Amino acid sequence: MRKLVRDNIPGIIQRKKIMNDFEFHIASNEEYRNELKKKLQEEVDEFISSDDPLELVDILEVIYALANEFDISKEGLETMRKKKEFINGSFKKRIILKKIK
């Protein structure tokens, strides 16, 4: 098994004695970014298969971590989102594009 986990998981494993023997290491910058991208896909796939809104929290956490890697704060990310929403709109009207000629 090799996967990025939340910061408290090693301590939880030790306290709850979930596994007697486990190993972990701290990722390099490049490895961390790559693992965050994999984690984002993992969390999106989990949401799609489960339809559990709680999975959105995990997706958001990974997005915040990725944004931080680009020196973008949560507030900065929201500012960028609002700007894009102003220009392109949101998804509230549920428009499905069927064809472009």
C-alpha positions as CSV (number, residue, x, y, z in Angstrom):
1,M,0.0,0.0,0.0
2,R,1.3,3.4,-0.9
3,K,-1.0,6.5,-0.6
4,L,-1.1,10.0,0.7
5,V,-3.0,10.1,4.0
6,R,-4.2,12.9,6.3
7,D,-1.7,14.2,8.9
8,N,-3.3,12.5,11.9
9,I,-3.6,9.0,10.4
10,P,-0.3,7.6,11.6
11,G,-1.2,8.6,15.2
12,I,-4.7,7.1,14.9
13,I,-3.3,3.8,13.6
14,Q,-0.9,3.7,16.6
15,R,-3.5,4.6,19.2
16,K,-6.2,2.3,17.9
17,K,-3.7,-0.5,17.2
18,I,-5.2,-0.9,13.7
19,M,-1.9,-2.3,12.5
20,N,1.0,-3.6,14.5
21,D,3.5,-2.8,11.9
22,F,3.4,0.1,9.5
23,E,5.8,2.5,7.8
24,F,5.5,6.0,6.4
25,H,7.8,8.7,5.1
26,I,7.5,12.4,4.4
27,A,7.1,13.2,0.7
28,S,9.4,15.4,-1.2
29,N,7.8,18.5,-2.8
30,E,7.5,16.8,-6.2
31,E,6.2,13.5,-4.8
32,Y,3.7,15.4,-2.6
33,R,2.2,17.3,-5.6
34,N,2.0,14.0,-7.6
35,E,0.3,12.2,-4.7
36,L,-2.1,15.1,-4.2
37,K,-3.2,14.7,-7.8
38,K,-3.7,11.0,-7.4
39,K,-5.6,11.7,-4.1
40,L,-7.9,14.1,-5.9
41,Q,-8.8,11.5,-8.5
42,E,-9.3,8.9,-5.7
43,E,-11.6,11.2,-3.8
44,V,-13.6,12.2,-6.9
45,D,-14.0,8.5,-7.8
46,E,-15.2,7.8,-4.3
47,F,-17.8,10.5,-4.5
48,I,-19.0,9.4,-7.9
49,S,-19.4,5.8,-6.8
50,S,-21.0,6.5,-3.4
51,D,-22.9,9.8,-4.1
52,D,-22.0,10.6,-0.4
53,P,-21.9,14.4,0.1
54,L,-19.3,13.8,2.9
55,E,-16.8,12.8,0.1
56,L,-17.0,16.4,-1.1
57,V,-15.3,17.4,2.1
58,D,-12.4,15.2,1.2
59,I,-12.3,16.6,-2.3
60,L,-12.2,20.1,-0.9
61,E,-9.4,19.3,1.5
62,V,-7.3,18.0,-1.4
63,I,-8.1,21.1,-3.5
64,Y,-7.0,23.3,-0.6
65,A,-3.8,21.4,-0.3
66,L,-3.1,21.7,-4.0
67,A,-3.9,25.4,-4.0
68,N,-1.5,25.9,-1.1
69,E,1.2,24.2,-3.2
70,F,0.7,27.1,-5.7
71,D,0.7,29.7,-2.9
72,I,-3.0,30.3,-3.2
73,S,-5.0,30.6,0.0
74,K,-8.5,29.4,0.5
75,E,-9.6,33.0,0.2
76,G,-7.5,33.5,-2.9
77,L,-9.0,30.4,-4.4
78,E,-12.5,31.7,-3.7
79,T,-11.7,35.0,-5.3
80,M,-10.5,33.2,-8.4
81,R,-13.7,31.1,-8.4
82,K,-15.9,34.2,-8.1
83,K,-14.1,35.9,-10.9
84,K,-14.5,32.9,-13.2
85,E,-18.2,32.6,-12.1
86,F,-18.7,36.3,-13.1
87,I,-17.2,35.8,-16.5
88,N,-18.4,32.3,-17.4
89,G,-21.3,31.8,-15.0
90,S,-21.9,28.9,-12.6
91,F,-23.9,25.7,-13.1
92,K,-27.1,26.8,-11.4
93,K,-29.2,26.9,-14.6
94,R,-28.3,23.3,-15.4
95,I,-27.6,24.0,-19.0
96,I,-26.6,20.9,-21.1
97,L,-24.8,21.8,-24.4
98,K,-26.1,19.4,-27.0
99,K,-24.3,20.4,-30.2
100,I,-22.0,23.0,-31.6
101,K,-22.2,23.6,-35.4
